[in-house]
Amino acid sequence: MKNDHAVTRSSQLCAVDYAFKRIGGKYKARILWYLDMKSILRYGELSRTLPDITTKMLTQTLRELEDDKLIVRKMYHEVPPKVEYSLSETGKELIPFIAHLHAWGKKQIMLEAQSFGMELAHAASEACKAVCPTDRPATV
């Protein structure tokens, strides 16, 4: 929620709006998901995990997640500088919901792919396994 921590009646219509202002967007939920899978990631590792994100966008998104207290940034004072990112306790609370989205998305990919043939369904499944090697149950 980019510099907007005041919750007002005019800016926050409901709790869903509030939640999506904090985790909405193309990359935030993916970053939280990957941090949950790996526990700790450095900037370069995150960049390689999200090949479609620019350096500027990754930096901005990490700052927003840190400002919203969803991730923890730990900086080591050494040369070269070392920075690690991990989930905060608040960020960890979101993982079961992201797991539900993962399960739903995987199901939809398979349903769509089946209409185009099993080769595409297999390719979609393998692509998901490459990024999300563990299939966890979506429980809340």
Buried (B, 14 or more C-beta within 10 A) or exposed (E): BEEEEEEEEEEBEEEEEEEEBBBEBEBBBBBBBBBBBBEEBEBEBBBEBBEEBEEEBBEBBBEBBBBBEBBBBEEEEEEEEEEBBBBBEEBBEBBEBBBBEBBEEBEEBBEEBEEEEEEBBEEBBEEBEEEBEEEEEBEE
